[in-house]
Amino acid sequence: MKPSRIISFVVLILFLAAACAGFSFYRYATIPASASETGVVVWIKPGQSFSETIAQLEEAGLVRHPKKFRWLACLMRDERHIRAGEYLIRASMPPLAILNTLVSGETLLHKVVVPEGATVLKIGKIIEKAGLVSGDAFLRAAGDPVLIKTLGLESHSLEGYLFPETYHFPRGVTAEDVIKKMVANFRSVFTAESARQADAMGFTTHQVVTLASIVEKETARPEERPLIAAVFLNRLKHHMRLESDPTVIYGIKDFNGNLTRKDLKTMTPYNTYKIKGLPPGPIANPGRASIEAVLYPSKEPYLYFVSKNDGSHHFSPTLREHNRMVQRYQLHRP
């Protein structure tokens, strides 16, 4: 056989071998390890090596032939671009799709519902229960003066500024990350226009948020909030004490759920039966409706309200009428 024909034959063999290898590798990259649609949660830790990641994926039954998976990552130049985080991966995903998921950072998000009127302490417990951040770490961050200053807030605490909303956070999120997201949501609600309205009323942002938190805790009925706000604003104008039970409760350490006469007479910075004006800061984190109720309250001349024991309240402009309603609804006397 002529040398030229031998060379041609060798080239053909090499080409066919490369084509077969390429096809085989293509099949590996695009064919899943299993048809199972069951999701597997994979936690890629910060600083975890690529070898550890491959072993983790193989052990979970998500990839076969770990050497080929490494070659695939090298070919795609992705072996150094795997992002830490928690991922939901299915064995029915082909290796290339798994690799793309780990590189894109499409991490699993955990739903966190922060209800209106929740305190910083309660939010810390909610975040901890979701398995994201410890309650203690959250409370430390919420009281960190450096972080508070960085966020541009003039307060000793973030109470009132952690906006109640439904959030989605990835595992590995920090307390600071959670707080920054919540404060950003607060700013999206309390806008520059809100600040101008507060100023026109003679209030600072902090004072509006403080009063909004009291309104939030006094009623769960949205239609009542502008009326509750009107009562407190009217009382402030008349230099009357607010006399709000929720503020007293906030000032009691380890409150047991039973508000007593002694509690009402005990002096604390938050006992509005004893102090004049607003307490030093918010007693909870108010929602949009309570903030807007303070900024745009009802024009009614009410100075008092009493619970009707059905979730609603009776509002009165005079003490005489209020006392009659207390007799009717609280003491059950006609």
C-alpha positions, -999 to +999 in steps of 0.1 A: +000+000+000+013+034-009+023+057+019-002+083+008-030+058+011-018+047+045-019+083+057-053+088+043-065+056+060-050+066+093-066+101+091-100+084+083-097+061+113-088+091+136-117+111+122-141+082+127-128+077+163-131+114+171-166+114+156-176+084+177-161+099+208-178+132+202-211+115+196-207+094+227-198+125+247-228+144+233-250+115+243-236+117+279-241+154+281-277+153+269-291+120+283-302+121+320-290+096+346-326+086+353-362+092+342-371+101+378-388+135+383-382+134+420-363+165+431-332+163+452-320+192+472-283+198+468-264+222+491-232+235+476-213+250+504-192+282+500-156+272+492-166+236+483-142+220+457-155+209+423-144+173+432-166+174+463-195+187+442-191+159+416-190+133+444-221+149+460-240+147+427-230+111+420-239+100+456-274+116+451-278+096+419-280+128+397-249+121+375-231+090+363-195+087+352-180+115+373-149+117+351-171+126+321-190+152+341-156+168+350-146+167+313-179+183+304-173+211+329-138+216+316-150+217+280-176+243+290-150+261+312-174+259+341-155+240+367-145+272+385-179+289+381-201+267+402-220+290+426-226+281+463-262+277+473-291+253+476-304+237+444-334+216+435-321+191+409-338+161+393-322+130+380-342+135+348-321+166+340-292+158+317-257+166+329-254+197+308-286+211+323-274+203+358-241+220+351-259+251+337-281+252+368-251+252+392-234+279+371-264+301+367-270+303+405-307+294+402-309+285+438-339+271+457-358+300+474-376+296+507-409+314+513-410+337+543-443+354+553-439+384+576-474+394+588-484+430+594-478+441+630-450+416+636-423+428+660-386+424+653-385+396+678-413+377+660-397+383+626-365+368+640-384+337+651-400+334+616-367+337+598-351+311+622-381+287+617-375+289+579-340+276+586-323+307+571-308+328+600-308+323+637-331+345+657-302+358+678-282+368+647-312+385+633-318+405+665-282+415+667-282+428+632-315+446+637-300+465+666-266+471+650-261+509+650-236+507+621-260+488+599-289+511+608-268+542+599-257+525+567-294+521+558-299+558+564-324+555+593-324+577+623-334+551+649-319+530+676-336+500+663-351+487+630-384+481+647-410+496+624-388+496+592-389+458+584-418+459+560-443+430+563-444+411+531-440+377+515-403+372+508-383+345+491-347+340+503-320+314+494-303+293+520-271+309+531-286+344+531-273+366+560-293+385+585-280+417+569-292+406+535-327+399+549-328+432+567-317+452+537-344+436+516-371+444+541-360+480+546-358+484+508-395+473+507-403+499+534-387+526+513-408+515+483-439+522+504-428+552+524-418+573+494-405+609+491-442+620+488-449+602+521-421+622+537-434+654+523-469+646+537-454+638+571-435+671+571-467+690+562-484+674+592-455+684+614-442+649+619-409+631+611-408+598+593-400+581+626-430+596+643-453+586+615-440+550+616-443+550+654-479+560+652-486+537+623-473+508+644-498+517+672-527+519+647-516+485+633-518+468+667-551+485+677-572+470+649-571+443+623-599+460+602-585+480+573-616+503+572-610+513+609-574+523+606-580+559+593-605+563+623-580+549+648-553+572+634-577+602+636-584+594+673-547+594+682-539+625+661-568+643+676-556+634+711-521+646+703-536+679+691-555+683+724-524+673+744-541+642+757-523+610+765-527+583+739-536+556+764-530+527+741-528+492+756-505+478+729-478+504+738-479+493+774-476+457+764-446+464+742-428+480+772-433+449+794-405+424+794-417+388+790-454+399+788-475+369+799-507+379+780-525+394+809-526+432+810-532+443+846-541+476+863-506+475+878-491+473+843-511+504+833-497+523+863-461+512+859-439+538+843-420+527+812-410+547+781-438+530+762-466+534+787-488+559+770-511+560+800-482+577+819-462+595+792-474+623+770-470+622+733-456+593+713-434+565+727-398+566+717-402+544+687-424+519+668-439+489+687-442+467+656-437+468+619-468+484+602-481+476+568-490+500+540-526+505+551-516+517+586-489+540+573-514+556+548-540+558+576-516+581+596-507+601+566-542+605+554-565+600+584-602+604+587-614+639+594-638+627+622-635+645+656-633+613+675-612+612+707-621+577+720-628+542+709-638+510+726-639+474+715-673+459+706-658+424+712-664+414+676-632+428+662-647+462+656-648+494+677-672+522+686-658+557+682-669+586+703-661+624+702-669+629+739-659+612+772-695+610+782-705+590+751-673+569+755-682+560+791-716+549+780-701+526+753-677+511+778-706+503+800-724+487+771-696+467+754-671+461+782-693+459+813-724+447+795-747+472+811-775+488+792 
